[in-house]
Amino acid sequence: MSNSTTPSKLQKILAAGHLGVTSECGPPRGSDPQAVIEKAELIKDYVDAVNITDNQTSVCRMCSLAACIRLKTLGVEPVLQMVTRDRNRIALQSDILGAASWDINNILCLSGDHQSFGDHAAGQNVHDLDSMQLIQTVRMMRDQGKFLGGDDIKRPPQMFVGAAANPFADPYEIRVARLAKKIAAGAEFIQTQCIYNLDKFEDWMKKVVDRGLHEKTYIMAGMTPMKSAGMARYMKNRVPGMDVPEDVVKRLADTPKDKQADEGIKICIEAIQRLKEVKGLSGFHIMAIEWEEKVPEIVKATGLYPRPQV
């Protein structure tokens, strides 16, 4: 683990050896803050921090930074997600300083989905930096107090720096090496893609532990409860980099339609119970997409409530 100590509550909880719990909110496709406020109120007592997505799936939404500020004013610890798709290095660093001015102490560095998936397919992507370089940039700003251009920063940002990892994308062989690269770039915590293939994830974690990478970063397992067999099929067949085993799809499909949502929650709870035993895992990132009201139930059922105070 890096020796940094930031004011991040999430970092303090992980550093104390507790299993961390994070969740996420997608900002609205409009300017009404109520959507963010309502989601945050549902989950805030059950998690240590809440990620705010940054124009997820390349669909234009209220900006992540403004939504993070909104969380902050509600007394909720935000994780600012930041993609390199939409901004160049000047804008990225500028937004990092803006976030730091509001004492936003967690950032997740991502490259972002290609714009052809979203609602502005003709938009230009920027990718002046990639996600690795964004991680390095935040670390340089924080640890050296310098901009990428070399000038000094007055009051550097104090951010706990995170990155994403997908244990399932092809080619599978390079997944652990890619994680090692992100850690070398300066990622202090990792949130993974949602996990349905537990055997494959456990295999990945074993390789991570064999390389000692779990001692250099905190790894949080991504969990997304399925609402229906249809959602499971969609994720299996349509979402790149997802690994949904046929038996998960079958288990939902064999459940009566009106009970599939409950079964999806059950599958998620069982997965967390099993993964709690995995060596090297530091917590869970529960992404109940537009289903935030289920997060408290999942956290309680898996023995992760009440959350520790630090």
Secondary structure by P-SEA (a helix, b strand, c coil): ccccccccaaaaaaaaccbbbbbbbbbcccccaaaaaaaaaaccccccbbbbbccccccccccaaaaaaaaaaacbbbbbbbbcccccaaaaaaaaaaaaaacccbbbbbbcccccccccccccccccccaaaaaaaaaaaccccccccccccccccccccccccccccccccaaaaaaaaaaaacccbbbbccccaaaaaaaaaaaaaaacccccbbbbbbbbbbccaaaaaaaacccccccccaaaaaaaaaccccaaaaaaaaaaaaaaaaaccccccccccccccccccaaaaaaaaacccccccc
